[in-house]
Amino acid sequence: MDEGRFSTDELNQVIENWEYIANKNNTRLITSHSIIDLRSPVSQVINRKNIDHVFECDIYHLELNIPYKGRSIKITTSETMTPKFEYPIKNPDFSFSIYQEDFTDRIIKMFGHDELQTEDHEFDKRFLLWTDNKPGLTKFLDFKVREWLKSRSICYFELNTEKSKNKLSIFYVFNEFSTSAIQEEIDMFKYCINKINC
């Protein structure tokens, strides 16, 4: 049973790419794996000692911490989870949450739910925004950041929320088969860090 995002060959390429990125950014890649029993919970309890029908798969997890401005950008990714970037921000001036708009969000908006707008209609159509400081978020979401987000499939992008307390955090999909594409994401995340007063 294949539970990962990648085939074996693709996974090897992704790990090799992240190792290259770690070396390029003067850090090391931390790899770990866990074995998952794919039997139902009931089967696991009933047949605890019977390993003839154990379906195991290794799930690899990758982590690197890139030194930046006296702190570290923590990047985690795995076979089953898309990349997540995090960077600690002490006492940020504002909080925000950006996530991809879905069908339910569109229905709620039809019934008059107010939504923060950026004047970039394509961006506003794709994302829902929340902030406690509209001028701060508007300044942060310059053309470069909006274009970057529009070209990605994001789960969330947050600063100092319940989920990302005192951190800038993005959880999203991008091309992990290209070292230049991975480095571009790191550089763009650094650009976002620099736009926040930290």
N, CA, C and O of each residue as an XYZ file, in Angstrom:
792
protein
N       0.853     -1.184      0.000
C       0.000      0.000      0.000
C       0.890      1.236      0.000
O       1.767      1.369      0.853
N       0.672      2.130     -0.941
C       1.504      3.311     -1.080
C       0.817      4.500     -0.425
O      -0.218      4.963     -0.904
N       1.389      4.993      0.666
C       0.804      6.097      1.413
C       1.529      7.415      1.182
O       1.077      8.449      1.675
N       2.633      7.411      0.453
C       3.451      8.601      0.314
C       3.072      9.477     -0.865
O       2.274      9.095     -1.721
N       3.662     10.650     -0.886
C       3.458     11.582     -1.985
C       4.344     11.240     -3.170
O       4.107     11.714     -4.281
N       5.377     10.411     -2.939
C       6.381     10.154     -3.964
C       6.587      8.659     -4.182
O       6.371      7.845     -3.284
N       7.005      8.325     -5.385
C       7.479      6.968     -5.636
C       8.849      6.839     -4.959
O       9.388      7.831     -4.469
N       9.412      5.639     -4.928
C      10.726      5.443     -4.309
C      11.787      6.282     -4.999
O      12.593      6.927     -4.328
N      11.802      6.286     -6.335
C      12.783      7.081     -7.082
C      12.599      8.576     -6.828
O      13.575      9.308     -6.657
N      11.341      9.025     -6.804
C      11.067     10.442     -6.539
C      11.508     10.830     -5.129
O      12.086     11.896     -4.920
N      11.226      9.951     -4.166
C      11.630     10.229     -2.793
C      13.144     10.358     -2.685
O      13.645     11.266     -2.022
N      13.871      9.457     -3.333
C      15.337      9.552     -3.320
C      15.808     10.870     -3.915
O      16.750     11.478     -3.407
N      15.160     11.319     -4.991
C      15.518     12.600     -5.612
C      15.221     13.762     -4.676
O      16.026     14.685     -4.549
N      14.063     13.718     -4.021
C      13.678     14.789     -3.088
C      14.669     14.858     -1.921
O      15.109     15.946     -1.549
N      15.021     13.712     -1.345
C      15.982     13.699     -0.241
C      17.330     14.249     -0.709
O      17.957     15.040     -0.005
N      17.772     13.835     -1.890
C      19.035     14.334     -2.447
C      18.976     15.851     -2.649
O      19.951     16.550     -2.373
N      17.853     16.356     -3.123
C      17.689     17.806     -3.321
C      17.756     18.562     -2.003
O      18.417     19.596     -1.904
N      17.065     18.040     -0.987
C      17.092     18.713      0.315
C      18.489     18.647      0.941
O      18.897     19.586      1.624
N      19.220     17.563      0.722
C      20.602     17.480      1.211
C      21.464     18.550      0.538
O      22.284     19.191      1.195
N      21.280     18.742     -0.760
C      22.001     19.787     -1.495
C      21.678     21.169     -0.914
O      22.575     21.982     -0.690
N      20.388     21.423     -0.675
C      19.952     22.707     -0.120
C      20.538     22.917      1.272
O      20.957     24.025      1.607
N      20.569     21.869      2.078
C      21.149     21.973      3.424
C      22.619     22.377      3.329
O      23.061     23.285      4.033
N      23.369     21.712      2.471
C      24.789     22.052      2.298
C      24.966     23.479      1.798
O      25.835     24.206      2.280
N      24.153     23.876      0.846
C      24.237     25.229      0.270
C      23.948     26.296      1.324
O      24.482     27.402      1.254
N      23.108     25.966      2.293
C      22.705     26.932      3.320
C      23.424     26.705      4.648
O      22.960     27.152      5.697
N      24.558     26.010      4.596
C      25.410     25.802      5.778
C      24.684     25.179      6.965
O      24.830     25.624      8.103
N      23.915     24.162      6.684
C      23.231     23.428      7.749
C      23.221     21.959      7.357
O      23.792     21.578      6.335
N      22.578     21.146      8.165
C      22.509     19.733      7.812
C      21.063     19.284      7.793
O      20.210     19.825      8.495
N      20.817     18.294      6.981
C      19.479     17.731      6.867
C      19.318     16.641      7.920
O      20.160     15.751      8.035
N      18.247     16.715      8.675
C      17.932     15.694      9.666
C      16.879     14.789      9.043
O      15.794     15.247      8.687
N      17.195     13.516      8.911
C      16.223     12.570      8.367
C      15.841     11.580      9.456
O      16.673     11.154     10.257
N      14.604     11.237      9.463
C      14.126     10.207     10.386
C      13.003      9.467      9.678
O      12.423      9.963      8.712
N      12.715      8.306     10.161
C      11.582      7.585      9.575
C      10.859      6.822     10.666
O      11.431      6.446     11.690
N       9.594      6.610     10.409
C       8.777      5.848     11.337
C       8.099      4.733     10.556
O       7.838      4.862      9.360
N       7.825      3.662     11.238
C       7.148      2.529     10.621
C       5.695      2.574     11.064
O       5.396      2.667     12.255
N       4.813      2.509     10.107
C       3.390      2.597     10.391
C       2.732      1.258     10.069
O       2.911      0.716      8.978
N       1.981      0.738     11.012
C       1.207     -0.489     10.813
C      -0.113     -0.075     10.160
O      -0.906      0.652     10.758
N      -0.337     -0.532      8.961
C      -1.514     -0.115      8.200
C      -2.743     -0.981      8.453
O      -3.768     -0.805      7.794
N      -2.654     -1.921      9.408
C      -3.836     -2.712      9.760
C      -4.815     -1.835     10.527
O      -4.439     -0.806     11.088
N      -6.061     -2.252     10.543
C      -7.057     -1.512     11.320
C      -6.695     -1.603     12.800
O      -6.020     -2.547     13.209
N      -7.132     -0.634     13.609
C      -6.853     -0.688     15.051
C      -7.349     -1.972     15.696
O      -6.692     -2.509     16.588
N      -8.503     -2.472     15.255
C      -9.047     -3.711     15.816
C      -8.104     -4.877     15.508
O      -7.815     -5.687     16.389
N      -7.627     -4.966     14.273
C      -6.697     -6.039     13.893
C      -5.404     -5.952     14.687
O      -4.821     -6.973     15.054
N      -4.964     -4.744     14.948
C      -3.729     -4.578     15.715
C      -3.890     -5.091     17.139
O      -2.962     -5.677     17.696
N      -5.060     -4.877     17.733
C      -5.310     -5.328     19.107
C      -5.523     -6.842     19.141
O      -4.942     -7.535     19.976
N      -6.341     -7.342     18.249
C      -6.655     -8.771     18.238
C      -5.438     -9.610     17.873
O      -5.183    -10.646     18.487
N      -4.694     -9.163     16.882
C      -3.559     -9.937     16.374
C      -2.217     -9.288     16.739
O      -1.308     -9.194     15.915
N      -2.125     -8.852     17.976
C      -0.927     -8.138     18.410
C       0.348     -8.934     18.136
O       1.344     -8.371     17.683
N       0.322    -10.233     18.406
C       1.532    -11.045     18.252
C       1.658    -11.656     16.863
O       2.730    -12.127     16.485
N       0.571    -11.649     16.103
C       0.601    -12.228     14.761
C       1.119    -11.175     13.776
O       0.393    -10.263     13.379
N       2.376    -11.321     13.398
C       2.976    -10.341     12.491
C       2.942    -10.811     11.042
O       3.494    -10.150     10.162
N       2.297    -11.950     10.788
C       2.201    -12.443      9.412
C       1.407    -11.488      8.525
O       1.631    -11.417      7.317
N       0.499    -10.770      9.122
C      -0.352     -9.873      8.342
C      -0.091     -8.398      8.687
O      -0.986     -7.562      8.561
N       1.107     -8.094      9.111
C       1.461     -6.700      9.409
C       1.871     -6.032      8.106
O       2.745     -6.511      7.384
N       1.222     -4.924      7.829
C       1.571     -4.137      6.658
C       2.296     -2.902      7.165
O       1.689     -2.028      7.783
N       3.564     -2.835      6.910
C       4.357     -1.711      7.397
C       4.837     -0.876      6.225
O       5.073     -1.387      5.130
N       4.974      0.404      6.472
C       5.620      1.255      5.476
C       6.464      2.278      6.222
O       6.066      2.798      7.265
N       7.621      2.550      5.671
C       8.489      3.573      6.235
C       8.027      4.929      5.748
O       7.810      5.118      4.552
N       7.876      5.860      6.645
C       7.537      7.228      6.283
C       8.731      8.100      6.675
O       9.080      8.201      7.851
N       9.334      8.713      5.697
C      10.503      9.550      5.962
C      10.086     10.977      6.263
O       9.173     11.523      5.645
N      10.776     11.566      7.226
C      10.576     12.952      7.639
C      11.904     13.675      7.469
O      12.955     13.150      7.838
N      11.857     14.870      6.915
C      13.059     15.662      6.705
C      12.913     16.985      7.437
O      11.832     17.574      7.472
N      14.005     17.442      8.016
C      14.004     18.728      8.704
C      15.341     19.400      8.492
O      16.388     18.756      8.555
N      15.306     20.702      8.241
C      16.535     21.469      8.273
C      16.260     22.808      8.909
O      15.156     23.346      8.815
N      17.277     23.338      9.558
C      17.200     24.620     10.247
C      18.260     25.522      9.646
O      19.456     25.315      9.852
N      17.814     26.523      8.901
C      18.727     27.426      8.198
C      18.950     28.668      9.049
O      17.999     29.397      9.331
N      20.192     28.922      9.465
C      20.461     30.130     10.248
C      20.103     31.386      9.448
O      20.468     31.526      8.280
N      19.375     32.299     10.112
C      19.006     33.552      9.447
C      18.735     34.618     10.491
O      17.851     34.460     11.333
N      19.495     35.703     10.439
C      19.334     36.854     11.332
C      19.318     36.459     12.806
O      18.477     36.935     13.568
N      20.232     35.603     13.200
C      20.358     35.208     14.596
C      19.358     34.158     15.052
O      19.384     33.754     16.215
N      18.505     33.719     14.192
C      17.533     32.668     14.493
C      17.622     31.625     13.397
O      18.578     31.628     12.621
N      16.654     30.740     13.317
C      16.671     29.708     12.282
C      15.326     29.580     11.600
O      14.273     29.634     12.235
N      15.387     29.410     10.287
C      14.201     29.037      9.518
C      14.108     27.516      9.615
O      15.000     26.802      9.158
N      13.043     27.035     10.202
C      12.842     25.595     10.324
C      11.956     25.129      9.173
O      10.851     25.635      8.975
N      12.462     24.157      8.420
C      11.707     23.598      7.306
C      11.507     22.110      7.574
O      12.465     21.380      7.831
N      10.266     21.677      7.513
C       9.961     20.261      7.676
C       9.142     19.804      6.472
O       8.315     20.546      5.943
N       9.389     18.583      6.059
C       8.619     17.974      4.978
C       8.696     16.467      5.161
O       9.580     15.963      5.854
N       7.786     15.764      4.551
C       7.810     14.310      4.653
C       7.125     13.701      3.444
O       6.635     14.403      2.560
N       7.104     12.388      3.431
C       6.426     11.680      2.345
C       4.931     11.973      2.329
O       4.301     11.973      1.271
N       4.374     12.220      3.498
C       2.922     12.388      3.586
C       2.480     13.840      3.781
O       1.307     14.156      3.580
N       3.388     14.716      4.166
C       3.033     16.112      4.435
C       3.864     17.042      3.561
O       5.065     16.838      3.387
N       3.223     18.047      3.022
C       3.911     19.038      2.205
C       4.811     19.913      3.088
O       4.677     19.897      4.311
N       5.719     20.668      2.481
C       6.659     21.470      3.280
C       5.986     22.520      4.157
O       4.953     23.096      3.818
N       6.622     22.735      5.293
C       6.197     23.770      6.234
C       7.436     24.565      6.616
O       8.449     23.990      7.016
N       7.357     25.885      6.493
C       8.438     26.788      6.884
C       7.971     27.553      8.117
O       6.825     27.998      8.185
N       8.876     27.705      9.099
C       8.560     28.470     10.309
C       9.756     29.327     10.700
O      10.910     28.927     10.542
N       9.452     30.511     11.214
C      10.509     31.399     11.689
C       9.983     32.149     12.901
O       8.906     32.742     12.836
N      10.734     32.137     14.028
C      10.256     32.835     15.233
C      10.301     34.351     15.051
O      11.291     34.904     14.573
N       9.223     35.003     15.436
C       9.121     36.461     15.392
C       8.768     36.927     16.799
O       7.700     36.602     17.317
N       9.661     37.680     17.408
C       9.397     38.168     18.767
C       8.541     39.428     18.712
O       8.879     40.392     18.025
N       7.451     39.409     19.430
C       6.556     40.557     19.555
C       6.209     41.204     18.214
O       6.503     42.382     18.012
N       5.600     40.470     17.308
C       5.241     41.078     16.019
C       4.222     42.195     16.197
O       3.426     42.189     17.136
N       4.262     43.145     15.280
C       3.359     44.296     15.341
C       1.923     43.933     14.972
O       0.991     44.673     15.286
N       1.750     42.808     14.315
C       0.412     42.403     13.903
C       0.366     40.897     13.722
O       1.390     40.214     13.738
N      -0.849     40.400     13.550
C      -1.093     38.985     13.285
C      -1.878     38.882     11.992
O      -2.628     39.790     11.635
N      -1.700     37.772     11.293
C      -2.522     37.549     10.112
C      -2.650     36.064      9.830
O      -1.864     35.241     10.300
N      -3.667     35.755      9.048
C      -3.893     34.398      8.566
C      -4.378     34.504      7.127
O      -5.302     35.260      6.828
N      -3.751     33.745      6.246
C      -4.135     33.703      4.835
C      -4.308     32.239      4.480
O      -3.424     31.419      4.732
N      -5.437     31.918      3.902
C      -5.613     30.541      3.451
C      -6.459     30.509      2.193
O      -7.202     31.443      1.892
N      -6.327     29.410      1.469
C      -7.024     29.220      0.198
C      -8.520     29.187      0.444
O      -8.998     28.487      1.337
N      -9.250     29.941     -0.348
C     -10.705     29.975     -0.219
C     -11.298     28.692     -0.791
O     -10.887     28.234     -1.857
N     -12.269     28.110     -0.077
C     -12.922     26.908     -0.588
C     -14.406     27.184     -0.849
O     -14.878     28.309     -0.682
N     -15.116     26.162     -1.251
C     -16.523     26.296     -1.619
C     -17.364     26.837     -0.461
O     -18.218     27.700     -0.661
N     -17.121     26.331      0.745
C     -17.876     26.785      1.918
C     -17.653     28.266      2.166
O     -18.590     28.998      2.486
N     -16.408     28.708      2.018
C     -16.100     30.130      2.209
C     -16.867     30.996      1.211
O     -17.345     32.076      1.557
N     -16.983     30.517     -0.025
C     -17.702     31.281     -1.057
C     -19.181     31.417     -0.692
O     -19.779     32.474     -0.892
N     -19.769     30.343     -0.155
C     -21.181     30.392      0.245
C     -21.366     31.391      1.385
O     -22.305     32.187      1.370
N     -20.472     31.351      2.373
C     -20.562     32.280      3.509
C     -20.480     33.719      3.015
O     -21.211     34.584      3.497
N     -19.585     33.982      2.045
C     -19.441     35.334      1.506
C     -20.702     35.792      0.778
O     -21.027     36.979      0.780
N     -21.416     34.841      0.150
C     -22.641     35.197     -0.567
C     -23.696     35.747      0.390
O     -24.567     36.514     -0.023
N     -23.624     35.363      1.657
C     -24.599     35.822      2.645
C     -24.119     37.038      3.422
O     -24.600     37.326      4.518
N     -23.161     37.743      2.834
C     -22.784     39.035      3.383
C     -21.669     39.053      4.398
O     -21.427     40.088      5.019
N     -20.982     37.947      4.589
C     -19.864     37.944      5.523
C     -18.766     38.874      5.001
O     -18.295     38.714      3.875
N     -18.368     39.830      5.813
C     -17.326     40.771      5.411
C     -15.992     40.066      5.292
O     -15.663     39.171      6.071
N     -15.230     40.494      4.293
C     -13.924     39.903      4.058
C     -12.925     41.012      3.748
O     -13.247     41.979      3.058
N     -11.741     40.864      4.253
C     -10.666     41.809      3.977
C     -10.267     41.697      2.510
O     -10.057     40.592      2.009
N     -10.163     42.818      1.824
C      -9.811     42.844      0.402
C      -8.497     43.599      0.207
O      -8.155     44.490      0.984
N      -7.762     43.219     -0.856
C      -6.467     43.857     -1.127
C      -6.478     44.748     -2.358
O      -5.478     45.404     -2.648
N      -7.576     44.785     -3.080
C      -7.685     45.496     -4.362
C      -7.052     44.707     -5.504
O      -7.098     45.153     -6.650
N      -6.464     43.549     -5.221
C      -5.958     42.634     -6.248
C      -7.048     41.577     -6.393
O      -7.113     40.633     -5.606
N      -7.904     41.740     -7.404
C      -9.113     40.906     -7.511
C      -8.795     39.421     -7.652
O      -9.494     38.582     -7.085
N      -7.752     39.093     -8.401
C      -7.374     37.682     -8.555
C      -6.942     37.096     -7.208
O      -7.311     35.972     -6.868
N      -6.162     37.858     -6.448
C      -5.714     37.424     -5.125
C      -6.908     37.295     -4.183
O      -7.039     36.292     -3.482
N      -7.779     38.305     -4.165
C      -8.934     38.311     -3.263
C      -9.887     37.155     -3.563
O     -10.540     36.634     -2.658
N      -9.966     36.756     -4.825
C     -10.833     35.660     -5.216
C     -10.305     34.315     -4.717
O     -11.091     33.408     -4.440
N      -9.001     34.180     -4.602
C      -8.389     32.900     -4.226
C      -8.176     32.711     -2.732
O      -8.150     31.580     -2.247
N      -8.020     33.828     -1.987
C      -7.617     33.710     -0.583
C      -8.561     34.448      0.350
O      -9.149     35.473      0.006
N      -8.683     33.880      1.557
C      -9.365     34.562      2.656
C      -8.293     35.117      3.583
O      -7.295     34.454      3.865
N      -8.509     36.324      4.047
C      -7.533     37.016      4.889
C      -8.163     37.400      6.213
O      -9.334     37.773      6.284
N      -7.363     37.301      7.252
C      -7.738     37.826      8.568
C      -6.517     38.525      9.137
O      -5.394     38.047      8.978
N      -6.728     39.648      9.795
C      -5.639     40.347     10.471
C      -6.202     41.217     11.585
O      -7.386     41.555     11.592
N      -5.349     41.566     12.509
C      -5.722     42.522     13.544
C      -5.147     43.900     13.224
O      -5.236     44.825     14.032
N      -4.550     44.024     12.022
C      -3.920     45.292     11.624
C      -3.938     45.367     10.096
O      -2.991     44.943      9.434
N      -5.030     45.912      9.543
C      -5.179     45.958      8.088
C      -4.036     46.731      7.409
O      -3.510     46.242      6.409
N      -3.626     47.911      7.897
C      -2.506     48.601      7.243
C      -1.213     47.773      7.265
O      -0.448     47.787      6.301
N      -0.974     47.052      8.372
C       0.224     46.216      8.469
C       0.204     45.083      7.456
O       1.214     44.813      6.806
N      -0.950     44.409      7.316
C      -1.058     43.317      6.356
C      -1.008     43.847      4.925
O      -0.392     43.227      4.058
N      -1.648     44.985      4.670
C      -1.623     45.575      3.332
C      -0.189     45.906      2.919
O       0.195     45.669      1.774
N       0.592     46.443      3.829
C       2.002     46.752      3.543
C       2.796     45.464      3.299
O       3.640     45.410      2.405
N       2.522     44.442      4.089
C       3.217     43.167      3.942
C       2.902     42.519      2.593
O       3.793     41.980      1.936
N       1.631     42.574      2.184
C       1.194     41.918      0.951
C       1.473     42.794     -0.272
O       0.553     43.202     -0.981
N       2.740     43.073     -0.504
C       3.094     43.836     -1.694
C       2.919     42.967     -2.938
O       2.558     41.795     -2.829
N       3.169     43.529     -4.108
C       2.968     42.824     -5.374
C       3.747     41.510     -5.405
O       3.218     40.482     -5.826
N       5.006     41.547     -4.958
C       5.865     40.360     -5.006
C       5.303     39.218     -4.152
O       5.284     38.070     -4.594
N       4.847     39.523     -2.943
C       4.284     38.501     -2.046
C       2.973     37.967     -2.616
O       2.742     36.758     -2.614
N       2.117     38.859     -3.102
C       0.834     38.401     -3.679
C       1.055     37.495     -4.886
O       0.408     36.455     -5.010
N       1.963     37.886     -5.771
C       2.224     37.061     -6.958
C       2.789     35.700     -6.571
O       2.443     34.688     -7.180
N       3.648     35.672     -5.570
C       4.209     34.406     -5.071
C       3.096     33.506     -4.542
O       3.026     32.329     -4.894
N       2.231     34.057     -3.702
C       1.150     33.255     -3.122
C       0.166     32.791     -4.192
O      -0.325     31.664     -4.129
N      -0.126     33.638     -5.168
C      -1.060     33.258     -6.229
C      -0.533     32.091     -7.055
O      -1.316     31.325     -7.616
N       0.780     31.952     -7.132
C       1.353     30.880     -7.944
C       1.595     29.603     -7.142
O       2.195     28.659     -7.657
N       1.142     29.558     -5.905
C       1.323     28.401     -5.041
C      -0.022     27.890     -4.544
O      -1.020     28.610     -4.549
N      -0.026     26.648     -4.120
C      -1.198     26.063     -3.478
C      -0.888     25.995     -1.988
O      -0.126     25.137     -1.542
N      -1.479     26.900     -1.227
C      -1.152     26.973      0.193
C      -2.291     26.427      1.044
O      -3.468     26.550      0.706
N      -1.901     25.826      2.147
C      -2.879     25.412      3.154
C      -3.125     26.608      4.075
O      -4.269     26.975      4.343
N      -2.029     27.209      4.556
C      -2.133     28.442      5.327
C      -0.807     29.178      5.327
O       0.255     28.593      5.116
N      -0.897     30.466      5.567
C       0.254     31.341      5.743
C      -0.125     32.239      6.900
O      -1.082     33.005      6.790
N       0.606     32.167      8.018
C       0.172     32.851      9.233
C       1.325     33.517      9.968
O       2.488     33.130      9.858
N       0.944     34.527     10.715
C       1.865     35.192     11.627
C       1.171     35.354     12.966
O       0.107     35.966     13.058
N       1.787     34.797     14.007
C       1.345     34.995     15.381
C      -0.147     34.707     15.590
O      -0.873     35.525     16.155
N      -0.589     33.549     15.133
C      -1.966     33.123     15.367
C      -1.948     32.020     16.423
O      -0.896     31.673     16.960
N      -3.105     31.487     16.705
C      -3.179     30.370     17.653
C      -2.297     29.206     17.193
O      -1.624     28.565     18.000
N      -2.313     28.944     15.881
C      -1.551     27.842     15.308
C      -0.055     28.173     15.193
O       0.792     27.285     15.299
N       0.257     29.439     14.978
C       1.641     29.868     14.728
C       2.061     30.950     15.713
O       2.459     32.045     15.316
N       1.968     30.634     17.001
C       2.253     31.605     18.058
C       3.685     32.110     17.963
O       4.631     31.322     17.983
N       3.843     33.427     17.860
C       5.156     34.091     17.758
C       6.019     33.534     16.633
O       7.244     33.474     16.743
N       5.354     33.122     15.536
C       6.076     32.597     14.385
C       5.423     33.076     13.099
O       4.218     33.323     13.044
N       6.248     33.200     12.068
C       5.761     33.302     10.700
C       5.790     31.880     10.172
O       6.816     31.207     10.272
N       4.687     31.412      9.615
C       4.585     30.003      9.238
C       3.793     29.859      7.946
O       2.735     30.465      7.778
N       4.326     29.038      7.028
C       3.596     28.730      5.810
C       3.660     27.230      5.562
O       4.708     26.600      5.709
N       2.520     26.678      5.185
C       2.371     25.250      4.934
C       1.776     25.151      3.540
O       0.633     25.555      3.328
N       2.541     24.616      2.577
C       2.102     24.698      1.190
C       2.820     23.708      0.284
O       3.704     22.973      0.722
N       2.422     23.701     -0.997
C       2.974     22.791     -1.998
C       3.823     23.578     -2.977
O       3.422     24.639     -3.455
N       5.002     23.047     -3.270
C       5.829     23.590     -4.339
C       6.691     22.472     -4.905
O       6.642     21.341     -4.422
N       7.463     22.778     -5.908
C       8.255     21.789     -6.629
C       9.501     21.386     -5.842
O      10.476     22.136     -5.794
N       9.471     20.211     -5.229
C      10.624     19.718     -4.476
C      11.579     18.901     -5.350
O      12.570     18.365     -4.853
N      11.284     18.807     -6.645
C      12.148     18.057     -7.557
C      13.241     18.933     -8.177
O      14.059     18.445     -8.956
N      13.255     20.206     -7.836
C      14.236     21.135     -8.369
C      14.911     21.884     -7.227
O      14.241     22.521     -6.413
N      16.238     21.808     -7.169
C      16.953     22.525     -6.101
C      16.796     24.036     -6.263
O      16.718     24.762     -5.272
N      16.750     24.509     -7.504
C      16.587     25.956     -7.697
C      15.196     26.405     -7.243
O      15.046     27.503     -6.707
N      14.175     25.561     -7.453
C      12.824     25.893     -6.988
C      12.769     25.911     -5.460
O      12.128     26.786     -4.876
N      13.426     24.965     -4.814
C      13.456     24.939     -3.342
C      14.165     26.189     -2.820
O      13.682     26.835     -1.890
N      15.309     26.530     -3.416
C      16.056     27.706     -2.969
C      15.246     28.988     -3.185
O      15.320     29.919     -2.383
N      14.479     29.027     -4.269
C      13.620     30.186     -4.533
C      12.590     30.357     -3.419
O      12.301     31.481     -3.008
N      12.031     29.241     -2.926
C      11.064     29.314     -1.821
C      11.733     29.838     -0.552
O      11.157     30.656      0.165
N      12.935     29.369     -0.281
C      13.667     29.834      0.904
C      13.941     31.325      0.794
O      13.755     32.066      1.759
N      14.378     31.764     -0.371
C      14.663     33.188     -0.578
C      13.406     34.033     -0.440
O      13.451     35.136      0.104
N      12.283     33.515     -0.935
C      11.032     34.258     -0.825
C      10.564     34.320      0.619
O      10.030     35.340      1.055
N      10.759     33.242      1.364
C      10.397     33.255      2.776
C      11.269     34.263      3.533
O      10.783     34.958      4.425
N      12.540     34.340      3.182
C      13.419     35.351      3.786
C      12.928     36.759      3.464
O      12.966     37.647      4.316
N      12.474     36.954      2.246
C      11.923     38.259      1.837
C      10.731     38.610      2.747
O      10.603     39.751      3.193
N       9.869     37.631      3.016
C       8.711     37.862      3.892
C       9.157     38.196      5.317
O       8.592     39.081      5.959
N      10.171     37.484      5.804
C      10.702     37.763      7.146
C      11.172     39.200      7.211
O      10.894     39.909      8.178
N      11.893     39.636      6.171
C      12.437     40.996      6.159
C      11.354     42.059      6.103
O      11.586     43.192      6.524
N      10.180     41.722      5.595
C       9.086     42.687      5.520
C       8.360     42.870      6.860
O       7.591     43.815      7.037
N       8.615     41.960      7.787
C       7.983     42.050      9.100
C       8.951     42.704     10.069
O      10.141     42.387     10.073
N       8.460     43.591     10.869
C       9.299     44.275     11.852
C       9.664     43.313     12.968
O       8.872     43.080     13.881
N      10.888     42.746     12.891
C      11.244     41.757     13.908
C      12.503     42.080     14.608
O      12.928     41.335     15.491
